[in-house]
Amino acid sequence: MRTFPNPSFTGDSADISRLVAEVRCGEVPPYTPSPSRANRALADLLTRDPGRLDPAAPDSVFATGPRPETGQPVPFLPRERLLTRDEQRTAAECFARVLAGGELTSGPAVTEFEDALADFLGVPHVVGTGSGTDALVVALEAVGVGHGDEVIMPANSFAATENAVWARGATPVLVDVDPDRHTLDPALVEAAVGPRTRAILPVHLYGRLADVPALVQVARRHGLRVVEDACQAIGVTGVGKYTDAAVLSFNPYKNFGLTGKAGAVVTRDDELAARARRFSYHGFDPKRKNVKEGGYGLNARMDNSTAAVGLGLLPRLTLRNYRRAFLARRYLDGCAELAANGSVLLPAFEPDHAWHLFGVRVTAGRAARDSIRAHMRSTGRVETDIYYPVLTHRQQTPLHRELFGQVVLPRTEHLHETVLHLPLHNDLSLAEQDRVIEALHAAVRATVR
Ligand SMILES: Cc1ncc(COP(=O)(O)O)c(C=O)c1O
């Protein structure tokens, strides 16, 4: 088995792309991480011990372990493995320190975490919140979205995106997506701008950035604000750098999952950051205890205990994203034959992508997609999933029927009917991944042709 000696490794993007290429023993486009403290931590690890990048090394940075037997299920996202054992130890130590001191809600770790994350992301301000949902509500308030406004967003997202708009007394306007990116199509966004439009809320679905430069152009032309829902895209270059604000989630299922609900607003704008801080904690002046500066606000600040865990785990973030990029690349290689014969469509490999979810599109349509999932589950014993099972405009509530009953989004609907998601998590072992690839091949053979 190969090892990967690289004594001159410095951790810059050229070095990392070389390493990725070596690990794959093949051609890979350059990996372009943002220059940050967390990347330096990865660089340190790899400089110290580059052999750990070898998937076959006993202390590999990739999850190792025996190949699961065919009868043994490969779960989609096993809860007990959201943090690796090593990460669980770090998290427990961080939490125990806070617990002993009793500063469980507010405390110094919040600011320290915010500063460290700002450094990681290369943006001036991070405001830690109680969840990604809180961060969306706070960011929308901070950019001035309020009662009677409209916010343009996609229909394929977690409910938090639309709920944040409702929470501001505003109305979501659903716009179709670019079929390759699965994210807002800027031309259609522009066509949907009306007199009440206040903001654009793109979602970086599955960890791939929406076309932010084009959306910012549209916003400039019409005097709109842009808030990025980057809950699935932490670590991707440029998040929060070109828009009014970006929103992150650290819930345990995310790339940078912590030990409970948490999120953040990220912004370059001093005033917007101050407003977000105020609104996320009862409208209080952050420097004067229990003295209001804003009319009202929420109890939506990040807990000190979660922030302490975040600080402990932040140096692992780049490694986690790196693992995901590696596994995504491996899925693409493993499924290339299915793409070549036209059975599936695969996402293009982009190294600067959080690879929060790995989607495969079944070209034969919804019935074939559902049969493949069923075959993978029953015969292959591999769990897959669909994100998200119900599109926003197809939710069956009186509100949704009344407002979106007539809405048709052909591309979003087509993607939704044909996509399935394969297991891709921090602790997915290469042996498990091989089982997934084999199960997909067998299911396609059995159902599509
Ligand atoms: C796209 C998207 N937006 C918003 C959220 C909400 O984040 P949280 O669960 O931290 O409230 C999530 C995560 O669940 C998400 O995936």
The ligand as a Tripos MOL2 file, in Angstrom:
@<TRIPOS>MOLECULE
LIG
   16    16     1     0     0
SMALL
NO_CHARGES

@<TRIPOS>ATOM
      1 C1        -30.6970   24.4020    4.3720 C.3       1 LIG1
      2 C2        -30.9650   24.5060    5.8440 C.ar      1 LIG1
      3 N1        -31.4390   25.6570    6.3450 N.ar      1 LIG1
      4 C3        -31.6690   25.8080    7.6510 C.ar      1 LIG1
      5 C4        -31.4370   24.7910    8.5440 C.ar      1 LIG1
      6 C5        -31.7660   25.0000    9.9900 C.3       1 LIG1
      7 O1        -30.6940   24.7890   10.8530 O.3       1 LIG1
      8 P1        -30.9470   24.3240   12.3670 P.3       1 LIG1
      9 O2        -31.3710   22.8920   12.3390 O.co2     1 LIG1
     10 O3        -29.6270   24.5330   13.0180 O.co2     1 LIG1
     11 O4        -31.9960   25.2110   12.9250 O.co2     1 LIG1
     12 C6        -30.9330   23.5750    8.0700 C.ar      1 LIG1
     13 C7        -30.6130   22.4470    8.9760 C.2       1 LIG1
     14 O5        -31.3290   21.6710    9.4240 O.2       1 LIG1
     15 C8        -30.7010   23.4220    6.6780 C.ar      1 LIG1
     16 O6        -30.2420   22.2720    6.1810 O.3       1 LIG1
@<TRIPOS>BOND
     1     1     2 1
     2     2     3 ar
     3     2    15 ar
     4     3     4 ar
     5     4     5 ar
     6     5     6 1
     7     5    12 ar
     8     6     7 1
     9     7     8 1
    10     8     9 2
    11     8    10 1
    12     8    11 1
    13    12    13 1
    14    12    15 ar
    15    13    14 2
    16    15    16 1
@<TRIPOS>SUBSTRUCTURE
     1 LIG1         1 GROUP 0 **** ****
